[in-house]
Amino acid sequence: MSKFYITTAIVYINNTPHLGFIYELTGTDVLARYHRMIGDETFFLTGSDEHSLNVERRAREEGLSTKDFSDRMAEVYRQIESRFQISYDRFIRTMSRAFRISSSGSSSTTTSTRAPTKAGTAHPARSSNRTRTCGTDSA
């Protein structure tokens, strides 16, 4: 069994989701489902980026704190993903404590997620082995 890791771009949540977001999300979901179907250990990551001036501006325009605005918008994105039955394993938010800890390089994180074990990417049709993962070992 191979391991397969896939992620979407983490979106700025300063506005409601648009068609391009849904297109990327469903395409990524199709790949994740395919790899699960053929027996690969698959990890699908998606999420939101709350650290931009546009997010701060939109929050101010709506009279909300950046955190309150981000909480509301992250929920909008999660509802869209639920409506489309997206099969992600983890939804990450850049405002979350777990993200700040893992981004700082600390060895102790507050989340438990599976991680790919081999570095590099190989196209399945061009590779003699079945390793199709991105990322590095975090164990």
N, C-alpha and C positions, 0 to 999 in steps of 0.2 A: 504494500500500500504506500502510495506517495503522499506527500503533504503539499497542499496548495493554499497559498495566502493571496487574498485579493482585497483591494480597498478602492473606494471611490475617493474623489477629491473631497475634502471636508469643506462644506459650503459656508460662505458668509451668510449670516441669517438676517441681514438688514432688510430683506423683503421676502414675500411669499415665494414658494417654489415655482419655477417656470418649467417649460417643456424640456429644455436641455438637461435640467436636473433629473427629471423623470426618465429621460432617455438613457442617461448614464447609469442611473440606479437600476433600471430594469435590465440593461445589458450586463451589468456586473452581477446581478442576481441570477441571470441565466447561466453565466459561467460558473458561479458558485454551485448552483443546483446540478449542473452537468458533472462537476467534479465529485460532488457527493454521490451522485448516481453511479459513477464508475468506481466508487469505493475509496476515493482519495480522502484523507483527513483534511477537511477544508475549514478555513477561517476567513470570514467575510467581515470586514470592518468598514463602517461608515460613520459620519458624524457631522458636527457643526463647529465652525470657528467663530467665536464671539469677540475676537480681538481685532477690531478694525475701527477706523474713524467713522465709517458709514454706519456701523452698528451703534456707536455712541451717539451720532447725530440723530438717527432714527429714534432712539430711546428718548433723547431730549425733546424731539418734536412731539412725541406722544406723552410727554410728561412723566416718564418712567425712569427708574434707575436702569443702568445697563444690565444689571443682573435680572431684574424683573422682566425687562423686554426680552432678554436672551432666553429666559425660562419659557416665556410665552411662545416665542418663535421656534425654539427647539421642539416644543410640543406640537406645533403646526407641522413641522417636518416629520416627526415621528408618526403623526396621524396619517399623513400622506403615505409613508412607508407601510403602515398597517393596512391602509385601504388597498394598496397594490400588492399586499401579501409578500413583501420583501423579506427574504430569509437571512438577514444579517445576524452575525454572532455577537457583535458589540457595536453600540452607538456611543461614540466618544464625543465629549464636549470639552473645548479648550479651557473653559472656566472651571471644570471639575477639579477637585483636589487630586484625584488619581492621575489626571493628565499632567498637572503641575509637578507631581512627584516623579512620574516616569520621564518627563521631559528634562528634569534637572539632573538625570543620571544617577539618582539614588537607587541603591540596590533593593530597597524595601518599598514595594508598592502596595496599595490597598485594594487592588483588583486582581482577580485570577482569570487569566486568559491563556489560551493556548498560543504558542508561537511557532513559526516555521523553524526547521532545523538546519536548512542548508542555504547558503548564499547563492545569489544569481538567479537568472531566469532562463528557461529553455523553452522554445516553441515546441509543442508536443509533436507536430508533424516533422520537425527537423531534428529531433533528439533521439538518440539511440537508447537513452535511459528514460525512466518515467518521472524524473524529478522536474516539477514545474512550480517552483516556489520562488518567492521574492523575500528578501529580508535576511536576517541573521539569527543565530542562536541567541536566546536571552536566558538560557538556563544556567 
